[in-house]
């Protein structure tokens, strides 16, 4: 998906505030791909247990005209920063192969 104008800036501080406001206890930060007929969008989530594992979306990184950084790079950088700030693992299993049927953090070997 390519937007004509940039979406609002996604800041790690804003995502940390959203985690606190929602009273979430993240187990990991995960990036999933969301796709439609207009393209792929990396979506940054936190993994929580309620009691089943669940993803809570914090940000979507859609492309836009004038964008200088690929959306997966921005999502990955901010996801890693968020994971470090929360002291949890970062998980982006299919960075180079967008797919809506990707393994989740809780599906990884040894989980």
DOTI-722167 format. One record per residue: y, x, z of N, C-alpha, C in turn. Coordinates in steps of 0.02 Angstrom, whole numbers, plus 32768, in hexadecimal, padded with zeros to 4 digits. Layout:
! residues N
YXZYXZYXZ...
//
This chain:
! residues 111
7FC6802B8000800080008000803D802D8000806D801E7FD580AA80457FD180E580177FDD810A8024801281457FFC802381828018800081B27FEC7FF281F080027FD2821E80278003821C801380418245803680738219804B80AD822C808080D082028099810681FD8067814081C18063815E81BA803A819A81DB805F81D481E5803E820D82018061824781D7809E825A81F880D2827181D6810F828681A4810082BE8169811C82B98136811682ED813C81538319814C81498358815481818387811C817F83BC810581BA83CE80D281BF840180EA81A08443812A81AB84538145818E8491814181428490814C81248457814780DB8451810080C3845980D080E9843E808980D68446807380DF848F808B811484B0807B811D84F7809780E3852080D480CD850F80F28094853280C98055852780B1804B84EA8088800F84DB8047801085028028804A85097FEB805085317FF9803D85798030805685958042804785DA80537FFE85E3807C7FE285B580907F9C85BA80557F6C85B880237F7D85907FE87F5285897FB37F6085BE7FC07F9285E97F907FA2861E7F4D7FBB86047F4F7FDF85CC7F117FF785AE7EF9803785CF7EB7804085D07E98807D85E87E70809B85AE7E9180C085827E7080DA85467E38810C85567E038106852F7DCB813585337DD0816984FC7DF4815784C57DFD8184848C7E35816884607E4E819284337E7D817D83FF7E55818383BE7E56814D83967E2F814B83597E5B8134831F7E51815282E57E73813A82A97E3F811A827C7E4D80DD82687E2280B9823A7E4980AD81F97E25809F81C47E45808E81847E458043817B7E7D802881657E837FE281527E947FE281087E6F7FBE80E07E7B7FC080987E807F7A807A7EA87F7680467EAC7F39801F7EB87F4C7FD67EC97F1C7FAE7ED17F297F667F0D7F577F587F377F647F897F717F8F7F7F7F677FD57F997F307FE37FB97F2480277FD07F08802B80177F04806880307EE9807780727F21808680A47F19806D80E17F4A807881167F27809381537F3880D081697F1C80E881A87F3A80C181E37F0F80AC82107F24808382497F1080A682897F4080B482B37F3480DA82F17F2780A8832A7EEF80B3834B7ED9808583817EC580AD83BF7EC1808B83F77EA180A784317E608080843D7E2D80A384557DEE808484667DF0807284AF7DE1803384BE7DDE801C85037D9A7FF9850E7D877FEF854B7D4A7FCB855C7D5E7F8D85847D4C7F51856A7D607F12858A7D287EDE858C7CF07EE085A17CC67F1B85B27CA97F3B85747CA97F19853A7C917F3884FC7CC87F6584E17CB47F9784B97CE67FC284997D0F7F9884687D4F7FA884657D7D7F82843C7DB67FB184267DD17FA483EB7E0B7FCA83D27E4A7FA183DC7E7E7FC183F57EC07FA283FC7EEF7FC983CE7F0A7FA7839B7F367FC8836B7F7A7FD683897F918014837F7FD38028839680038035835C7FE9804A83218015805A82E97FEE805A82A88012804882727FF8804B822E802780798206800A80A281DB803180D381B6802F80C4816B805980958155805B8081810F808780B180E7807480BD80A9809C80E7807E80DB80C38069810E80EA8056814D80CD803D816D80FD800D819980E37FE381BD810E7FB481E581427FDA81E4817F7FC3820981B57FE381E381D7801A81A681C28029817D81E0805E816C822780498174825680768166829C8067812482B480858109828F80B580CB82A380D68096826E80CA8058828280B78024825080B08019822880F0800981E880E8800181BD81237FC981D481517F9281EF81367F5C820481617F708241818A7F9B826D816F7FB282A781957FDE829181CF800D826481C28039824C81F880108229822E7FE281FD82197FB881DA824A7F8F820B82737F73823E82537F4A826F82767F74829782A87FAE82AE82937FDA82D582C07FEE82AB82FD8003826D82F18019824483297FDE822D83537FA4822283347F688211835A7F52824983887F558287836F7F4282C083987F7382CA83D27FB382BF83C57FE682C583FA7FDC828F842F7FCD825284187FC1821B84477F83822984717F4E824084517F10824F84767F1C828684AA7F4282B884987F5182EE84C87F7A82D385027FAA82A884F47FD4828C852A7FAB825F85587F79823D853B7F4E821085637F12823585817F078273856C7ECE829C85817E8C827A85717E87826385317E4A824485187E39826484D57DFC825B84BC7DE98277847B7E0D825584417E15827A840A7E31826083CC7DF8825B839A7DF5822383757DBD821683477DD781FA83057DCC821F82CE7DE0820A828B7DA88220825C7D7081FC825B7D34821482397D36821781ED7D5C81EC81CD7D5C81E981847DA281F781677DC0822B817E7E05823B81687E098241811C7DD8826080FE7DDA826D80B67DB78237808C7D99820680AC7D7481D280887D83818D80A57DBB816F80937DCB812D80AF7D9380FB80A47D8280D780D97D4D80A680D67D55807781127D4E803781067D548007813E7D15800581687CDF8022814F7C9F802281747C92806881917CC1808081B87CBB80C381D57C9B80BF821A7C7D80F682307C6380F782747C9D80F982A67C9380D982DE7CC680DA83127CB6810F83477CE6811C83727CDE814E83A67C9F814283CF7C91810483DE7C5680F384077C1580F883E07C178100839E7BDB810883747BC8815183697BF3817F837F7BE781C683717BA781DE83937B87821183787B4C822D83987B5C824483DF7B318235840D7B39824884527B64821A847C7B7B81E3845E7BA681B484837B7F818E84B6
//
